[in-house]
């Protein structure tokens, strides 16, 4: 990367030729890989063994409560490109933040509790 930095600063033909040579020789090769053994960053950080996709999918992470947003309200949110604003409010302040965000804009929402039949059949944002 130092060579690339030099190329960007000086535009010297020899440095550029060396960079192009490196590009050609490294094309299709891995540049970053996970380390193994003693140098394994996961082990050093004490993270343990990584869960498989099947284990993650089987893990029940159902929220006790969620927010159901009626289709019309969701279409409005998407139409004005504010879905990321809603998610930011929810990440920052949880369900209460999402409720406040929706209410401040006059958008409908209902409480959705999994399994009790209260969840309407509309697009929903479920937050843990």
Secondary structure, 3 states (H helix, E strand, C coil): CHHHHHHHHHCCHHHHHHHHHHHHHHCCCCCCCCCCHHHCHHHHCCCCCCCCHHHHHHCCCCCCCEEECCHHHHHHHHHCCCHHHHHHHHHHHHHHHHHHHHHHCCCCCEEECCCCCCCCCCCEECCC
